[in-house]
Amino acid sequence: MKKAVLLLLVILTVCFSANAFAIAAKKEIKTGFIYVGPVGDAGWTYSHDLGRQEMEKLAYVEPSTFIESVPEGAESARVINGLVRKGHNLIFTTSFGYMDATIDVARRNKDVVFMHCSGFKTAENVGTYFGRMYEPRYLSGIVAGKMTKKNVIGYVAAFPIPEVIRGINAFTLGVHSVNPKAEVKVVWTQTWFDPGVERDAADSLLDVGADVLTMHQDAPATMQAAEARGAYVIGYNSDMRSFAPNAFLTAPIWNWGSLYSKLAEEVHNGTWKSEQIWWGMKEGLVQLAPFSAKVPADVQALVIEKANAIKAGSLHPFAGPIKDQSGQEVVAAGQTIKDGDLLGMNYFVEGVQGTISK
């Protein structure tokens, strides 16, 4: 009996020691974030920072570092290098224009994991992540198509890159699914965050008769323009209704926290590998903000029905037939645009008024 008890104690001791070793071997995570705008923008950067704060609640994640308003391009490499030198082992670069700098710094720092948002280049220690924002964009287009009285909808857009073009197209397809007569007018600002420029663009669209606005911008200036001039508005990035309480209808929004927590856990456990993540509404990374009371009950019900169909995989916003601005068919009936083509989208669909500068 004593031998049996002794053997049990030995086994328990060995198991405990092995488990303790495994726990000790797990990496503590020191994260760094590079932001293209200020955390107070109420939009893109703000939404990422909410995700950072959620991830930081994990016991093995040390207090993180974020650097705001970092210019895109080569200059960002200096900032990313600074995070590496300070011992960060998981670095998130959160804008498309950081892609080449991220790859360059990662090439010289193989012991650091880098995650780049919205890009397409990967390496052994670099992954990419983004969300299928075109799904709630499509749904918000249904709302806009139902709510416009003038059939003129304005879209304040940052840069003519595939991410933004894809969103404009998805929104327009949503509009036309319920209101084929409506037109979506696009004005480019050539900036992610410049409240003055964004406000001017929004006002220019209101001046030509738009009675519903939306945007792919980081500031709430478009919201404020609609509020001031009695139009409706659909936000972006986060629930911005406080900036336009009388104009707000809904907004396609981001929920970065669950993804950031997943990536930190993988690095912590040693299971992380380079991949290209593209989550959608089904995974909860993107969604539509709660409706304003101004959206009629029947419109809300229709959008909820379509949202459930997207999550179930029975509805794809880019299912054919789809024509481009010239009237040429780009997606045949019964076909769906492939992910690679969505990621490189460089044309407008029928119903968009605007041009894409090359």
N, C-alpha and C positions, 0 to 999 in steps of 0.2 A: 504493500500500500504506500509506504514511504517513498519507494522508488518511483511509483506511478506519479505521485504528487510532485516529486523532484523533477521528473521528466516533463510534466506539464508546465512547471515554472520555467524550465529551460526553454521550452518551445515558445511560451508567451514572451519571454525575455528577448529571444531571437526575433520574433515577429514584431515586437514593439520597436526594437532597435532598427530593423529593416525599414519599418514605416517611418520612424524618426529620421532616418537617413534620406528617405525619399522626399519627405517634407523639406528637410534642410537643403536638399539638392535643387529644389524648385527656385526659380529665379525671382528675386524681387524686381518689380517693374518701376522704372523711372521714365515717365513719358514726357515728350515735348511736342508742342503743337505750333505750327506756323500758320498764321491767319492773314488773309488778304485784306481784311477790313478791321474796324474796331469791334470789340465785343458788345458795344452798346448800339450796334447798327440796327438791332431789332429784327435782323434778317438772317442771311447766310452764316456769318460769323457767330452771331448770337446763338443760332441753332446748334452749331458745332460745339460751342462752349457749354451749352446745357448737357450735351452728350459727354463732354470731358468731365464735367462735375459728377455725372452719374457713374462713370467708370471709376472715378477716384474714390468711390465708396468701398471698392473692393479692398479687403484687408491687406493684400500683398502689393497694392499700388501706392507708391510714395506720392506725396504732394507733387502735382505736375507743374510744368512750366508752359506758358503760352506767350507768344510774341505777336503783337498786333500789327496790322497795316504794313506788312512786308511786301515790297514791290515784286511783281512777277518778273521772271527772267533770270539772268545771270547773277544779279545782286543777291537773290535769295540763297544762293549757295553759301555765301559767307555766314548768313544767319543759321542755316542748317548745320554748317560746320561748328558753329558756336555751341549748339546743343550737344553735338557729339563730344566735343572737348569737355563739356561739363558732366559727362557720364550718363547721358540719356541712352537707354537701350531699346526704346520703342518710340519712333518719331513719326508723327502724322503731318503731312504737308497737304493743306486743305483747299488748294485751288489748281486749276488746270495748268496755269502758267508756271508752276513749280516743277513740272515733270522732268525736264532735262537736268535741272539742278539736283533734283532728288537722285536721279540715276547716277550722276557724276559723283556726288558725295558718297553714295552707297557703294560704288565701285572700290573706293579706298577704305571703307569701314565695314568689312564683312561680318563683324561681330554685332552689328546693330541692325535691328529690323526697321524697315521703312515702309509706311503705307501711304500711297499717294491717291488723293481723291480726284476722280473723274478722268484720269489719264488712261493711256493704253500701253505704256512701256513697263516691262517688268524685268526683274533680275533675280538671282538666287536669294537675295535678302530684301527684295522690293516686291510688294504686292500692290494691287490697285483695288479701290472700292468705290461704289457709287450706288445710286438707287434708281429704280424705274419710275422716275418722277412723271414720265409721260402718262402713267396710269391715272393718278389724281388730276393731272392737267386735263386729260380727256373728260373726266367727270366735271371739272369746273367749267369746261366749255359747254357742257349740257346746261348748266345753271345759267351761264351767260346767254346762250341761245334762247332760253326760255324767258329771260328777264329783259332783254333789249326790246325797246319799242320802235327805235329808229333803224334797227338792223345795221347799225354801225358800232363796232366794238374796237376799242383801242388797246394796243399792246406795246408797252414801253419795254424795250429789249436792250440788253447790254452789248454783247459782241456777237457777230455772225459766225459762231462756231457750232459744231454739230449738236452739242448739248442744248443750246438755246433754240436753234432751228427745230430740233426734235420736239421741244416743248411747245413752240408756236404751232407746229403742224398737228400735234396731238390735241391741243386746245381747239384748233379750227375744225378738226374732224368731229370733236364732241359737239361744237356749235352746230355744224351742218347735219349731224345726226337727228337734230330736232328742229332746225331752222335753216333750210338750204338757202334762203334769201339773204342771210346775214353775211356781212363782210368783216374781216379782221384786218385792221390797218396797223402796220408795224412802223415804229420809229426807233432807230438805233441811237444809243447814247455814247457808245464806245467807252463805257466805264461800268465797273461793278458797283461802286459806291461814290456818288456825288449828288447829294440831295438837291442842289440847285439845278444841275443839268437834268436830273430825273423829273423834277417838278416842271421845268420848261417843256420837256417832251410830253408829259401828261397833259399840260395845258394846250399844247398844239393839237393833240388828238381831240380834246374837248371842243376846241375851236372849229374843227371840221365836222362836228356833229355826233361824236361818240357819246353814247349814254351809259355804256359799261366800259370800265377800264380793267386791265390786269397788267402784270409786269413780270419780267425776269430781272430783278434788281434787288439790291440789298437794303436800301433805305425805304422808309415808309412814305416818301414824298408823293408817290402816285396815289396812295391812299388819301393823303391830305388834300391833294388836288381834287379828287372826286368828292370828298366831303365838302369842300368849300364851294363847289359848283353844282351840287345837287345831282350828281351821277351815282351810279352803283360802281362798286369796285370789288375785285377778287384779289386777295393778297398772295403772298408767296413766302416760303421759308418757314415762317412761324405765324401763329395766330395774331395778326396785327389789328384786330378789331378796335382796340382802344384808341387807335389813331384816326379811325373813321367810323364812329359808332352808328351814324345814320346811313352810311353808304355801304358798309361791309356786307358781303353775301356769304363768302366762305374763303378758303385758301388751301392750296396744296402745300403740305408742310412736311418737315423732316423730323425723324426721331432717331438721332444718331447713337443714343446711349447704349442700346442693346448690342449694336455692332461693335462699338468701342470696347465694351465689356468683354465680348466674345474674343476679340483679338488680343486683349491684355491677358485673358485667361490662357489662350493658346501659347503665347510667349512664355508665360509663367510656368506652364506645364511642359514646355519643350515640344509641343505638337504643332507649332506654327509652320506653315509652308507657304511659299509664294503662290498666289492665285489671283484671279480677277473676280472680285465679288460684285454681283449686280442684283441686289435684293429689290423686291417690290412690295406691293400692298400685302401680299400673302404673308411675308415675313415681318411686316410691321414697320419697315424702315421709312416708308412714305405713306401718307394718308391724306384725307380731306378733313379740314378743320370743321368743327360743329357749325351747322347752318345758323345764319341770322334768322330772326323771326320774319324778316321781309321775304324770305324764300317760301313760296306757297307749299302747303303740305303735299300736293300731288307731285310737285317738282322734286321735293325731298325724297318722296317714295320712289320715284323713277331713278334718281341718282343712287339711292341705296341698293335698288335692284341691280343696276349696272355694276356697282362696286362689288357686290357679292358674286356676280358673274365673272368679273376680272379675277377675283381671288380664287374662284373655282377653276379658272382656266378655260371657261366657255366663251369668253369675250376677250378679244385682243383689239386695242385701239387702232392698230395698224393692219387690220385685216382688209383685203381687197373687196371690191374694186376701189382703187385710189388713183386719182389723176393729179398731175402737177399743175402749176399755174398756166402752162401753155395748153392744157387740155389733153396732154399725152398720158396714156395709162402707164403708171409706174408699178402698180401692184394689181394683178389680175384677180378676178372674183375667185374665191376659194383659196387664195394664197395669203400668206402673212409675211411681212418684212422680216428678214433674218436679223439676229442681233448685230452681226457685223455691219450690215447696211444701216441699221439704226444708229450705231455708234459713229458712223461716218456720214450721216445724212447732210446733204449740201444743197437741197432744193426745197422750195415751198410747195405745199399742196394747193389745190384749187380752193379759192375762197380767201386766200391771203393776199392783201395788197401791200406790196413792199418789195425791195430788191435785196439780194445778198451780195455784198461787195466781196471781191476776190482778193 
